[in-house]
Amino acid sequence: MTSSRTPAPARTLLVGYGKLGGLLAPRLRADGGEVFAMRRSDGTLPDGVIGIRADLSAPLPEPLPPVDAMVVTLPPSGPSGYRTALTHLAAALPAVPARTVFVSSTGVFEGRGAERPITEQDDPAPVTERAQELRDGERAAIDLFDAVIVRPAGIYGPGRDFLIRQVREHATVNHRRRTNRIHDADLVRALEVLLRMPEPPRMLHAVDAAPAPLGDVVAFIAQTLGLEVPPDDVSAVPTGTVLDGSLLRAVLGELEYPTYEAGYAAMLTSPPRSTRG
């Protein structure tokens, strides 16, 4: 299912512009696309990206420009938060974009057991409040925009160094927690490909090829830094899930960072990365 290099959308709206938008926008601009960045505050944007200041918790006072594609990266904001925001977004658009990608989370499976790796065919059946919010957001995005749903797990990369800081602080962690992750470079590649593909998968789990117990990950980081491994929370029970990333690899081909070892080694040895266009 690997995509050929088809043109980027002519006009793309990035809704909830943040780190992912900062990496994606220059890629779309480099191919001649026009990019709009919607966020609640002002700030520096990559060259050529047009800022739109808007708060989707209320109806927008002005209509939005027509666009061919959207990428929605909004955080959970309480019961009905997603649906309210997306309803206001739909009302402000002159037409439904031809392609919408909604970035959800593998947290939609929060509370589920781990009898086998979870695929895109599995029903989330959310049990926690956060998982229910995420699932409702997915359904709203499909209802309103016929969106393609992407579920990343444990996004990390330059500027996303939570685990590295935990290791440096020698913080106690649950070594038996089952974890999945994706380097933001591969996630942004996936978002770009989904915008370009004539017939993308309707649901995609953005996870690398190496799910692992959290103890293995922090041990690798500690070894790379020459530090002691953070202590295990012996009172914690094994939690978390394992997700199958086969479809992502079919879409992208080889990942730039297929394992946590490759990704964290690059983070710990590379200079900071700029997201300016």
Secondary structure, DSSP 4 states (H G I P E B T S, - for coil): -PPP-PPPPSEEEEES-SHHHHHHHHHHHHTT-EEEEEESS-----TTPEEEE--TTS--SSPPPP-SEEEE-PPP-STTHHHHHHHHHHHHSSS--SEEEEE--GGGGTT---SS-B-TTS-----SHHHHHHHHHHHHHHHHH-PEEEEE-SEEBTTB-HHHHHHHTT--B-TT-EE--EEHHHHHHHHHHHHH-SS--SEEEE--S--EEHHHHHHHHHHHHT-PPPPB-TTPPP-B--B--HHHHHHHSS-SS-SHHHHHHHHHHSPPPP---
